[in-house]
Amino acid sequence: MNVYVLQMSSGEELGLSRVLVAGRHDELLRQWRQYRGEMERAKTPSKLETVGPIDVEDQGRNRATVTAQVRPIWWSGQTSLSGTAHPSRFETRRDAGGWQVWAADLPTWCGVHVRADACR
């Protein structure tokens, strides 16, 4: 989950594949690219950060739901603007390679993190 948010923040796909469940890789990568595209339609933030505790709910059988409050931050010289944190929820699965993202439920970028009219 942390790598997913970090890669979303940077806009860099390198390293993302290793945290996506193989059987859903293409679908999850497509979703990631669409969300990143929404960010780029507005003024892309300087970074995304998780704030507060990360909630991990064990679902049993090597599954967990992970919820983190994520907010954007924009920097312009000495000035910064922090957006409101909204929950991002991830369904994760554990296999021999560790924990991976099986599904991502992210708040709409345009209309939640930024005004809908900011996305043109």
N, C-alpha and C positions, 0 to 999 in steps of 0.2 A: 504494500500500500504506500509506504513512504517513497519508494523508487517511482511508482506510478505518478504521484503528485509532484515529485521533483522533476521528472521528465516532462510533465505537463507544464510546469513552471518555465523550464528552459526551452521547451519546444523541440527538444532533441529526442529522436526515437532510439538512438544508440543505447543499448542496455535495457530497453523496455521489454523486448521479446522474452528475456529470461524470467520476467515476473508474470507473464501471461500464461494461463493454462493452455497447453499445446492444442487440445481439441477445439478450443474457442479462439485461438490466436488471431486468425484473420478478422473475425467479427469484432473482437476487442480492440484490435489495432485500428480498424475502420472507425469505431466509436471514438477512440482517442483522437484520431485525426479530425473527425467532425467537430468535436468539442474544442480542440485547439484552433480550428478554423473559425469558430464562433468568437473565441478570444481575440483572434487577429482582426476580425471585422470591426471590433471596437478598439480602443487603445489598449494594447496588450500590457498587462501589469509587469512590473519589474520582477516580481516573484510572487509565488503562492506560498503560504505557510500554514501549517497546522497550529492551532491554538488550543490550549487546555488539554485535558486528558484524552487519550484515544480509548474508546470503548471497544473491548473485544468480548464478544458473546460466543462462547463455545457451543457449537451445534452438534458436537459428537461426530464420530466416524471421520476424523481428520478434516472437519469443516468448521469455519468460524465466520461470523459477521463482524466486520470491523467498521466502526463509525468514527470519523474525525471531523472536527470543525475546521473548515479551510477558508481562508480569506486572502484576497489579493492585496498587494501593496504596490503603489506606484511611487517612483522617485523621480524628482526633477531638481537636479542640483542639490541644494541643502534642504529642500522641502520634500516631505513624504505624505502620502495619503493612504490610509489603511481602510479597506472596505470592511463590510460586516461579514463575520464568519457565518457560513452556512454548512449544514451537515453533508458530507459525502460518505456514502455507504458502499462497502466492498464485500462481496461474498468471496471467501478465499477457500482454497483447498490445499492440503499438504500431501506431498508425495516424497519420493526419495530425494528430490532436489530442493525441498523446503516448501515454504508457503508461497502460493501464487494466486493471482487475481482470477477468479472465475466469472465475476460480473461486477460492473461498476454502476452505481446509481448516483449520478452527480446532479446537483441543482442546475437548472437552466442558466447558462451564462448571461444571455441577453434577456433582461427582465428580472433577474434575481441579483446576480453579482453587479451588473451594470444596468442602467436604464435601457429599456428596449430600443428607444430611438437612437442610442449610441452605437447600435450595431447596424451599420448601413452597408 
